[in-house]
Amino acid sequence: MSSPMELLPGGGRGGRRTLAETAAAELHQLILSGELPSGTPLRLVELANRLEMSQMPVREGLRRLEALGLVDIIPHRGAWVRELSLEDLRDTHETRLALESLAVRAAAEHFGAEDEQQATAALAEHLRLSRSEDSIGARQSHADFHFTLYRAGGSQWLARAIEPVWQNSERYRFGSRQTAAQIERNRQEHQAILDACVAHDSDAAEEALRTHLAGAVQRITETMTSRQKGTS
């Protein structure tokens, strides 16, 4: 099995994972990739065989994903990948807007040269991986870019508060291939956020972020609505 994506943005790099952390990261990637679609029963024996480990770390991994809101666990009944819905998407979007607006405003106030260097590198990597259709790497570099900004604001608690709702929103990024125009539009939106932070313009940073998130949720809503009509 290929090396798993970091479970949380920038988390755990350079250190050894426990088996539970490895199980959580592997399952996390299977959920985000759509290999374990929403509503899928998560049976311990099957998952342990798939991940080639015992049931105990898999059980702990599922609990970690439950804490992120990606998995529902009902005692004595089992676990499932949490269902996707337009209502949940809207709730997730509004929560991200509230938290990330605060974070990007703080980032703009405190943004330094090292923050700019790291964010610029993450954005360049995201563009490169998006163009090469490396969805796993592009997803990670996208998270690295945003969380470089958010952590620049200086609040560890705010960055931590964003992580669970970020992870839930990632489930709605469907695996369809992005066009060159979509990749360029995303680059421009991200660059606008970064430029505002470099200029220490909190209002512009928040406006650019809101534009970016609004566009993303609109595209996802259109995709979900189209799919629902196709199955009705």
C-alpha positions as CSV (number, residue, x, y, z in Angstrom):
1,M,0.0,0.0,0.0
2,S,1.3,3.5,-0.9
3,S,2.4,5.8,1.8
4,P,-0.6,7.5,3.4
5,M,-1.4,11.1,3.4
6,E,-0.9,13.1,6.6
7,L,-4.1,12.8,8.7
8,L,-4.0,16.4,9.6
9,P,-2.5,19.3,7.7
10,G,1.3,19.3,8.4
11,G,0.8,16.8,11.2
12,G,3.2,14.1,12.2
13,R,6.0,14.8,9.8
14,G,9.4,13.4,10.5
15,G,8.2,11.3,13.4
16,R,7.2,7.7,13.6
17,R,3.5,6.9,13.6
18,T,1.8,4.5,16.0
19,L,-0.3,1.7,14.4
20,A,-3.5,3.5,15.4
21,E,-2.2,6.7,13.7
22,T,-1.3,4.7,10.6
23,A,-4.7,3.0,10.5
24,A,-6.4,6.4,10.9
25,A,-4.4,8.0,8.1
26,E,-4.9,5.0,5.7
27,L,-8.7,5.0,6.4
28,H,-8.8,8.8,6.1
29,Q,-7.3,8.6,2.6
30,L,-9.7,5.8,1.5
31,I,-12.6,7.9,2.6
32,L,-11.3,11.1,0.9
33,S,-10.5,9.2,-2.3
34,G,-14.0,7.7,-2.5
35,E,-12.8,4.1,-2.2
36,L,-14.9,4.1,1.0
37,P,-18.0,6.1,-0.1
38,S,-20.4,7.8,2.3
39,G,-22.6,5.3,4.0
40,T,-20.2,2.4,3.7
41,P,-20.2,0.0,6.7
42,L,-16.8,-0.2,8.3
43,R,-16.3,-3.7,9.5
44,L,-13.3,-4.3,11.7
45,V,-12.3,-7.7,10.3
46,E,-12.4,-6.5,6.7
47,L,-10.5,-3.3,7.5
48,A,-7.9,-5.1,9.5
49,N,-7.3,-7.5,6.6
50,R,-7.1,-4.7,4.1
51,L,-4.7,-2.7,6.2
52,E,-2.7,-5.8,7.2
53,M,-2.8,-5.1,10.9
54,S,-4.8,-6.3,14.0
55,Q,-8.2,-5.0,14.9
56,M,-7.1,-3.0,17.9
57,P,-5.3,-0.2,16.1
58,V,-8.1,-0.2,13.4
59,R,-10.7,0.3,16.1
60,E,-8.7,3.2,17.6
61,G,-8.2,4.7,14.1
62,L,-12.0,4.7,13.6
63,R,-12.4,6.5,16.9
64,R,-10.0,9.2,15.7
65,L,-12.0,9.6,12.5
66,E,-15.2,9.8,14.5
67,A,-13.7,12.7,16.4
68,L,-13.1,14.4,13.1
69,G,-16.7,13.9,12.0
70,L,-15.8,11.5,9.2
71,V,-17.2,8.3,10.7
72,D,-20.4,7.5,12.7
73,I,-20.0,4.9,15.4
74,I,-23.1,3.4,17.2
75,P,-22.3,1.1,20.1
76,H,-23.3,-2.6,19.4
77,R,-24.3,-1.7,15.9
78,G,-21.1,-0.8,14.1
79,A,-19.4,2.1,12.2
80,W,-20.2,3.8,8.9
81,V,-18.6,6.5,6.7
82,R,-20.7,9.6,7.5
83,E,-23.2,10.4,4.8
84,L,-22.7,13.4,2.5
85,S,-25.6,15.9,2.2
86,L,-26.3,19.4,1.0
87,E,-27.3,20.4,4.5
88,D,-24.0,19.1,6.0
89,L,-22.1,20.9,3.2
90,R,-23.8,24.2,4.0
91,D,-23.2,23.7,7.7
92,T,-19.5,22.9,7.1
93,H,-19.1,25.9,4.8
94,E,-20.6,28.3,7.2
95,T,-18.4,27.0,10.0
96,R,-15.3,27.2,7.9
97,L,-16.2,30.8,6.9
98,A,-16.5,31.8,10.5
99,L,-13.3,30.2,11.7
100,E,-11.1,30.8,8.7
101,S,-12.1,34.4,8.4
102,L,-10.8,35.0,11.9
103,A,-7.6,33.0,11.1
104,V,-6.8,34.8,7.8
105,R,-7.4,38.2,9.4
106,A,-4.9,37.4,12.1
107,A,-2.5,36.0,9.6
108,A,-2.5,39.2,7.6
109,E,-1.7,41.2,10.8
110,H,1.3,39.0,11.7
111,F,2.5,37.7,8.4
112,G,6.3,37.6,8.1
113,A,8.9,36.8,5.5
114,E,9.2,33.1,6.6
115,D,5.4,32.7,6.4
116,E,5.5,34.1,2.9
117,Q,8.3,31.8,1.8
118,Q,6.5,28.7,3.1
119,A,3.1,29.6,1.7
120,T,4.6,30.5,-1.7
121,A,6.4,27.1,-1.8
122,A,3.2,25.2,-0.8
123,L,1.2,27.1,-3.4
124,A,3.7,26.3,-6.1
125,E,3.7,22.6,-5.1
126,H,-0.1,22.6,-5.2
127,L,-0.1,24.0,-8.7
128,R,2.5,21.5,-9.9
129,L,0.7,18.5,-8.4
130,S,-2.7,19.6,-9.6
131,R,-1.3,19.9,-13.2
132,S,0.2,16.4,-12.9
133,E,-3.1,15.1,-11.6
134,D,-1.6,13.9,-8.3
135,S,-4.8,14.2,-6.3
136,I,-3.3,13.0,-3.0
137,G,-0.3,15.3,-3.2
138,A,-2.4,18.2,-4.4
139,R,-4.8,17.8,-1.5
140,Q,-1.9,17.8,1.0
141,S,-0.1,20.8,-0.5
142,H,-3.5,22.6,-0.5
143,A,-3.9,22.0,3.2
144,D,-0.2,23.0,3.8
145,F,-0.9,26.3,2.0
146,H,-4.0,27.3,4.0
147,F,-2.6,26.1,7.4
148,T,0.6,28.0,6.8
149,L,-1.5,31.1,6.6
150,Y,-3.7,30.2,9.6
151,R,-0.8,29.3,11.9
152,A,0.9,32.6,11.0
153,G,-1.8,34.3,13.0
154,G,-0.3,32.9,16.2
155,S,-3.3,31.1,17.6
156,Q,-2.8,27.4,18.0
157,W,-6.3,26.9,19.2
158,L,-7.9,28.5,16.2
159,A,-5.8,26.3,13.8
160,R,-6.8,23.3,15.8
161,A,-10.5,24.3,15.7
162,I,-10.4,24.5,11.9
163,E,-8.9,21.1,11.4
164,P,-12.0,18.9,12.0
165,V,-14.3,21.0,9.8
166,W,-11.5,21.2,7.2
167,Q,-11.3,17.4,7.1
168,N,-15.0,17.1,6.7
169,S,-15.1,19.5,3.8
170,E,-12.4,17.5,2.1
171,R,-14.9,14.7,1.7
172,Y,-16.8,16.9,-0.7
173,R,-13.9,17.3,-3.1
174,F,-14.9,14.8,-5.6
175,G,-12.3,13.0,-7.7
176,S,-13.2,14.3,-11.1
177,R,-10.3,15.7,-13.2
178,Q,-9.8,19.5,-13.0
179,T,-9.5,21.4,-16.2
180,A,-6.6,23.7,-16.9
181,A,-9.0,26.7,-16.5
182,Q,-10.1,25.4,-13.1
183,I,-6.6,24.9,-11.9
184,E,-5.7,28.5,-13.0
185,R,-8.7,29.9,-11.3
186,N,-7.8,28.2,-8.1
187,R,-4.3,29.5,-8.4
188,Q,-5.5,33.1,-8.8
189,E,-7.8,32.8,-5.8
190,H,-5.1,31.4,-3.6
191,Q,-2.6,34.0,-4.8
192,A,-5.1,36.8,-3.9
193,I,-5.3,35.5,-0.4
194,L,-1.5,35.3,-0.1
195,D,-1.0,38.7,-1.6
196,A,-3.4,40.3,0.9
197,C,-1.6,38.6,3.8
198,V,1.8,39.8,2.5
199,A,0.4,43.3,2.3
200,H,-1.0,43.0,5.8
201,D,-4.4,43.9,4.5
202,S,-6.9,42.0,6.8
203,D,-10.0,43.1,4.9
204,A,-8.7,42.1,1.5
205,A,-7.5,38.7,2.9
206,E,-10.9,37.9,4.3
207,E,-12.7,39.0,1.1
208,A,-10.3,36.9,-1.0
209,L,-10.9,33.9,1.3
210,R,-14.7,34.3,1.2
211,T,-14.6,34.5,-2.6
212,H,-12.5,31.3,-2.7
213,L,-14.7,29.3,-0.3
214,A,-17.9,30.6,-1.9
215,G,-16.8,29.5,-5.4
216,A,-15.8,26.1,-4.1
217,V,-19.1,25.4,-2.3
218,Q,-21.1,26.6,-5.3
219,R,-19.2,24.1,-7.6
220,I,-19.7,21.3,-5.1
221,T,-23.4,22.1,-4.7
222,E,-23.8,22.0,-8.5
223,T,-22.0,18.6,-8.7
224,M,-24.1,17.1,-5.9
225,T,-27.4,18.4,-7.3
226,S,-26.5,17.1,-10.7
227,R,-25.7,13.6,-9.3
228,Q,-28.9,13.5,-7.3
229,K,-30.9,14.4,-10.4
230,G,-29.1,11.6,-12.3
231,T,-30.1,9.0,-9.7
232,S,-33.7,10.1,-9.2
